[in-house]
Amino acid sequence: MALNRKNIPKNVLELFDRYVENNVRNLDRPKAVRMLMAEFGLEEDQAETMFETFDKDHNGIMSIWEFEQFFMCMGNHAQEIVAKFKELDTDGSGKLEKEEAREGLKTIRTATGRGLVDKEIEFFIQTTAGDDGVIDLGQFTNLLFRLKLYKAPAPK
């Protein structure tokens, strides 16, 4: 299946292409993690979590499509999202247990400015948490995207 470059925003392509070699639009895990750290100010463990979250086919490679998905979810809001995650992670475990997530989601407002009701909070926790019942940074990023709290910058 050929990649249709016209569908990928120019700013996403340009950023990704800074790390690509020989015009192959794939980054192996170490390169992708370095890119996520350098371009989005993530710490290494955060970049690793994001790689795990967005390497959808779990092949150890971040494709331009997978990077676009990351960018659509996090965009230029990486530091805000990480800061919010750390604020909610009151025990500093690097994951949000259900009670931390529940309390944190009570403080979050949707894109329209309304708070979430208990039923929505429970739904989002159930549909976001992993098998272990906790929410990591990648899952939290996806949750904020689903809530439409952050929008990726418009294509240039």
C-alpha positions in Angstrom: 0.0 0.0 0.0 1.5 3.3 -1.1 1.7 6.2 1.3 -0.5 9.1 0.2 1.6 12.1 1.3 -1.1 14.5 0.4 -3.2 13.4 3.3 -0.4 14.1 5.8 0.0 17.7 7.0 3.2 19.4 5.7 4.4 20.3 9.2 4.1 16.7 10.4 6.1 15.4 7.3 8.8 18.1 7.8 9.3 17.3 11.4 9.4 13.5 10.9 11.7 13.9 7.9 14.4 15.5 10.0 15.0 12.1 11.5 14.5 9.9 8.4 17.4 8.4 6.5 17.4 7.4 2.8 13.8 8.7 2.3 12.4 5.8 4.3 9.6 7.2 6.4 10.0 4.8 9.3 12.0 5.3 12.5 13.3 2.5 14.6 12.6 2.6 18.3 15.8 4.4 19.4 15.5 7.1 16.7 11.8 7.6 17.4 12.4 7.9 21.1 15.2 10.5 20.5 12.9 12.4 18.2 10.1 12.4 20.8 12.5 13.7 23.4 14.1 16.3 21.3 11.0 17.7 19.5 8.5 17.4 22.3 10.6 17.7 25.4 9.6 14.3 26.8 11.8 12.5 29.3 13.1 9.1 28.1 10.6 7.0 30.0 7.7 9.3 28.7 9.0 9.0 25.1 9.2 5.2 25.5 5.6 5.1 26.8 4.5 7.2 23.8 6.4 5.0 21.4 4.7 1.9 22.9 1.3 3.6 22.7 1.5 4.7 19.1 3.5 1.8 17.6 0.1 0.4 16.7 1.4 -2.7 14.9 3.9 -3.4 17.7 6.8 -3.9 15.2 9.3 -1.7 16.9 9.1 0.9 14.2 7.3 4.2 14.1 5.9 4.8 10.7 4.9 8.3 9.4 1.2 7.2 9.9 1.9 6.2 13.5 3.7 9.5 14.1 0.8 11.4 12.6 -1.5 9.7 15.0 0.8 10.8 17.9 1.0 14.3 16.6 -2.8 14.5 16.2 -3.2 13.5 19.9 -0.4 15.5 21.4 0.7 18.1 18.9 2.5 21.0 20.5 0.8 20.3 23.9 3.3 17.7 25.1 4.5 19.7 28.1 0.9 20.6 29.2 -0.2 17.0 28.9 2.8 15.7 30.8 2.3 18.4 33.5 -1.4 17.5 33.9 -0.5 13.8 34.1 2.1 14.4 36.8 -0.3 16.6 38.7 -2.9 13.8 38.7 -0.4 11.1 39.6 -0.4 12.0 43.2 1.6 9.0 44.3 4.3 9.5 41.7 4.0 6.0 40.3 4.0 7.0 36.7 0.5 5.6 36.3 -2.9 6.8 37.3 -4.7 4.4 39.5 -8.5 4.5 39.2 -9.0 6.8 42.2 -6.3 9.3 40.9 -8.0 9.2 37.4 -11.4 9.7 38.9 -10.4 12.7 41.0 -8.4 14.2 38.2 -11.1 13.8 35.6 -13.5 15.7 37.9 -11.2 18.8 37.5 -11.0 18.6 33.7 -13.2 20.6 31.4 -14.2 19.5 27.9 -13.5 21.6 24.8 -17.0 23.2 25.4 -16.0 24.1 29.0 -18.3 21.7 30.9 -17.2 19.3 33.5 -17.6 15.5 33.2 -20.4 13.8 35.1 -19.7 10.7 37.2 -21.1 8.4 34.6 -18.8 9.8 31.9 -15.8 9.6 34.2 -16.5 6.0 34.9 -16.9 5.3 31.2 -13.6 7.0 30.3 -11.7 5.2 33.0 -13.1 1.8 31.9 -12.4 2.4 28.2 -8.9 3.9 28.8 -7.3 1.9 31.5 -5.2 -1.1 30.5 -5.5 -4.7 31.6 -3.8 -3.7 34.8 -6.6 -1.2 35.6 -4.3 1.8 35.5 -3.7 4.6 33.0 -0.3 5.4 31.6 0.8 8.6 29.9 0.0 7.3 26.4 -3.4 6.2 27.4 -4.0 9.5 29.2 -2.9 11.4 26.0 -5.5 9.3 24.0 -8.1 10.1 26.6 -7.5 13.9 26.4 -7.7 13.6 22.6 -11.1 11.8 22.9 -12.3 14.6 25.2 -11.1 17.0 22.5 -9.2 19.0 25.0 -6.2 19.6 22.8 -6.1 20.1 19.1 -3.1 19.5 16.9 -1.9 22.6 15.1 -3.5 23.3 11.8 -1.5 22.0 8.7 0.9 24.6 7.3 
